[in-house]
Amino acid sequence: MAFGSKYFGWLSAMAIILAGGWFLLPAGYNTLIQWMAPQLGNYVRPTLVMVNILLVNPMTNIMMIAIWGAAGFLGGVLAGTKKGAFVVGFMTWLFCLGIAGFCVIQMFMTGLNLGTLPPIPPGTSIVDILGIPLIQDVIGGILPMIAGMAGGGLDIFSMILPLVMWVVVPIVVVIVAGILGAMVRPKE
Amino acid sequence: MKHVYKHAFVIALMGFLLVSPAVAATVFNDSYSPAQDVEIGDLLSNILEHGAELVLANIDEEGAPQVIYGQLGIPSETLGVTTGGVLSEMYTGCIAMVLVATYGEMLEYIFELLGTGFLGGNESDGGFFPLQTEIFSMDSIMDLIGDELNMLVNVFLDVEEATSRYRMNEIKSHLTTSFGFGFSELFSLRIDESFFPPEFELQLPFQSIDVFIEQMTISDAEVIDAIFDVMNTDGFAASIDRTIFENAPAAAAGLIAVPDMDALVDLISGFTSGDGGGFIAADFFTSQFDIGNLTLEGPLAVAAVGYLGEQLLSTSSTDLDIFADLLGSTGNVVPLDSGLSAVIAHFPHTINVTSYSPEDQAHNLTYYDNATNLIFWNGTGLGTQPDYTVTFNATNLPPLISLERSFDPESCSVGESTQVTVTVTNDGDDPIANVSLVDTEFSAIYPDAGVSGSTSDNWATLAPGASQSITYTVTFTNEGRYTFPGAVLTYDYNTNVFTKDTSNQGFDVTADVVGLIQQGIADGWPYTGMILGLVGVTGIYSVLGLIRGGGGSEFYQT
């Protein structure tokens, strides 16, 4: 049963992550999907859902932090051991990464067969795209770097560091929440 | 830049500040004539002190109106810039606030007025010329910008970071509670010496600049309504029916407020002063804004709303009432009690203006320029009027032609189709000839969408009251909001060729979760099948383990 409990923990965590990521996608992403999907195909939405799931700025995307926390906690409760909770949390993140990779590949395979970027649809504007938290974070990070580049130097480390942090945050949250779940309802 | 007739309108618009002082002279100095030199500083002082309002009405060659109503002057205290005549705490340090909202094709229209050279035309246009590639053509930039810009931008100078953010929140709160605006933060940026690497050893002409960019979250109609509320509701504004702007196919509203002109001028001086190492060439601003003995200080605001209308004038038209026909007025038109009220109307050369009223060229209260077909009224000098009317001979205008595009159904799901019908109707009294209807741009943008049927057609004539249509079917394989660029109608009337197009329209194709998952599995086969099989087999194994052993030696605490 040890494996079975981890399996159901993983399955529950995946269900929460995917459903939460899909249905609680920030409105700005929908504008981006409406704009890009006619040209890049139906994998635009799943790709952006996975990007929103996997790149989490804890300062601006509290909702995804909560979803990862809830998924990890439930996974931990079902796994019942700290070790099991760790495995469940890590495997959940790893599968999300795999799904994201699959979606990106599918999206570009579709998009390469199509033409140029379509116009932003009527009723929306680039301002709606800029309202996406992830885009705001990226621009917020890029602007000071542009100022730095004027001196001739580009600090690659400071450019990558925020991305690394956003990648690491969900792993840490899901594993810590999982261990907490395992502690709340441990196996004998 | 090659000048076309449309530029007359934008020149008139851009000349708002220049025209206003000239007209103000007729208010404050009876001996003034438009041709004589005046002391610009004194005139601007009067304008700024008393305020000004202007109606700009342009009729294009197809008989469609473009209308702008704007106000300039010291903002009223309802805007909150000043309290009891003193700069309010929340606007202290704010050097500029810009609020702009556009919808429909207004933004594209503004760019067209500025000329194709502005955003990358050919060199012969003489305009700004960033790159010689189509990538930076106006159309491609418009494709990336979109047609709905709803933004608020505030800039604070030399204010502590926390303080500027606090004041920005205060301003947003005031605009929301007083006028019904709604905002969502997009970006904030603080530029000070810490923004740049220390090795730059940069000496900024300021301590800090905080820029806050907010997206407006209210509807287009609400923005227009709110901008009207910001304005002085006396004068022409009292005669204007706001719904004319709110219901137009394309409109825009904007507000620029400078809480302290003195601070703004100081900042500009900071950029230009020094030993030549400034950000902007020395003396640029002083040469560009030589305004005599005028000392600019205190608050200043400009607010304006505008719209693009459908064809209004045709072969049967003989006159135009500016306020009744274009602004929905039903009563007398009353100018501002103090300050300047003016009306400018511009007609294409195909319209022969025969008279206008009120008319008082003898006292310099009205002016008609035959070369540009532009009429100017000094509303303040003329006082209360029933309307501002232009009478003309419109034989060169086309008959009233309507062009509509409809979708059946108006939205659909992935894999489904819609039938597109474009209909041209001659609502006038005369036939038109060589009618051509083309709606082919959609398939050029979305080659993946299946288009079947006729996307263009021609007819020799279209009699009065008659209609012709083209119908085609589009099948969508991907979700999203599709752009249908305007269908283009060209026709001949009275030896002239006219062009008319529909607005860009959006069409929503929705995707259901189950359908997307099914398609995802199919697209990724056999790898998706292997993964799902592994997950399924593991699940069965786990369930069997539960049934068989009940957990064996492991069980949950109860």
Chai-1 contact restraints between the chains, C-beta under 6 A:
chainA,res_idxA,chainB,res_idxB,connection_type,confidence,min_distance_angstrom,max_distance_angstrom,comment,restraint_id
A,M1,B,G545,contact,1.0,0.0,6.0,A-B,restraint_1
A,M1,B,G551,contact,1.0,0.0,6.0,A-B,restraint_2
A,M1,B,G552,contact,1.0,0.0,6.0,A-B,restraint_3
A,M1,B,E554,contact,1.0,0.0,6.0,A-B,restraint_4
A,G4,B,S542,contact,1.0,0.0,6.0,A-B,restraint_5
A,G4,B,G545,contact,1.0,0.0,6.0,A-B,restraint_6
A,Y7,B,T538,contact,1.0,0.0,6.0,A-B,restraint_7
A,Y7,B,S542,contact,1.0,0.0,6.0,A-B,restraint_8
A,Q34,B,G480,contact,1.0,0.0,6.0,A-B,restraint_9
A,Q34,B,R481,contact,1.0,0.0,6.0,A-B,restraint_10
A,A37,B,N478,contact,1.0,0.0,6.0,A-B,restraint_11
A,A37,B,E479,contact,1.0,0.0,6.0,A-B,restraint_12
A,A37,B,G480,contact,1.0,0.0,6.0,A-B,restraint_13
A,P38,B,Y446,contact,1.0,0.0,6.0,A-B,restraint_14
A,P38,B,N478,contact,1.0,0.0,6.0,A-B,restraint_15
A,P38,B,G480,contact,1.0,0.0,6.0,A-B,restraint_16
A,P38,B,Y482,contact,1.0,0.0,6.0,A-B,restraint_17
A,G41,B,N478,contact,1.0,0.0,6.0,A-B,restraint_18
A,N42,B,N478,contact,1.0,0.0,6.0,A-B,restraint_19
A,N42,B,E479,contact,1.0,0.0,6.0,A-B,restraint_20
A,N42,B,L516,contact,1.0,0.0,6.0,A-B,restraint_21
A,N42,B,Q519,contact,1.0,0.0,6.0,A-B,restraint_22
A,Q106,B,D523,contact,1.0,0.0,6.0,A-B,restraint_23
A,L114,B,D448,contact,1.0,0.0,6.0,A-B,restraint_24
A,G115,B,P447,contact,1.0,0.0,6.0,A-B,restraint_25
A,P118,B,I445,contact,1.0,0.0,6.0,A-B,restraint_26
A,P119,B,D143,contact,1.0,0.0,6.0,A-B,restraint_27
A,P119,B,T483,contact,1.0,0.0,6.0,A-B,restraint_28
A,I120,B,G146,contact,1.0,0.0,6.0,A-B,restraint_29
A,P121,B,R481,contact,1.0,0.0,6.0,A-B,restraint_30
A,P121,B,T483,contact,1.0,0.0,6.0,A-B,restraint_31
A,P121,B,G506,contact,1.0,0.0,6.0,A-B,restraint_32
A,P122,B,D147,contact,1.0,0.0,6.0,A-B,restraint_33
A,P122,B,N504,contact,1.0,0.0,6.0,A-B,restraint_34
A,P122,B,G506,contact,1.0,0.0,6.0,A-B,restraint_35
A,G123,B,E148,contact,1.0,0.0,6.0,A-B,restraint_36
A,G123,B,G506,contact,1.0,0.0,6.0,A-B,restraint_37
A,T124,B,G146,contact,1.0,0.0,6.0,A-B,restraint_38
A,T124,B,E148,contact,1.0,0.0,6.0,A-B,restraint_39
A,S125,B,G146,contact,1.0,0.0,6.0,A-B,restraint_40
A,S125,B,E148,contact,1.0,0.0,6.0,A-B,restraint_41
A,S125,B,L149,contact,1.0,0.0,6.0,A-B,restraint_42
A,I126,B,I145,contact,1.0,0.0,6.0,A-B,restraint_43
A,I126,B,G146,contact,1.0,0.0,6.0,A-B,restraint_44
A,V127,B,L149,contact,1.0,0.0,6.0,A-B,restraint_45
A,V127,B,M151,contact,1.0,0.0,6.0,A-B,restraint_46
A,V127,B,Q215,contact,1.0,0.0,6.0,A-B,restraint_47
A,L130,B,L186,contact,1.0,0.0,6.0,A-B,restraint_48
A,G131,B,Q215,contact,1.0,0.0,6.0,A-B,restraint_49
A,A147,B,F195,contact,1.0,0.0,6.0,A-B,restraint_50
A,A147,B,F196,contact,1.0,0.0,6.0,A-B,restraint_51
A,G148,B,P197,contact,1.0,0.0,6.0,A-B,restraint_52
A,G151,B,P197,contact,1.0,0.0,6.0,A-B,restraint_53
A,G151,B,F200,contact,1.0,0.0,6.0,A-B,restraint_54
A,K187,B,E554,contact,1.0,0.0,6.0,A-B,restraint_55
A,E188,B,Q557,contact,1.0,0.0,6.0,A-B,restraint_56
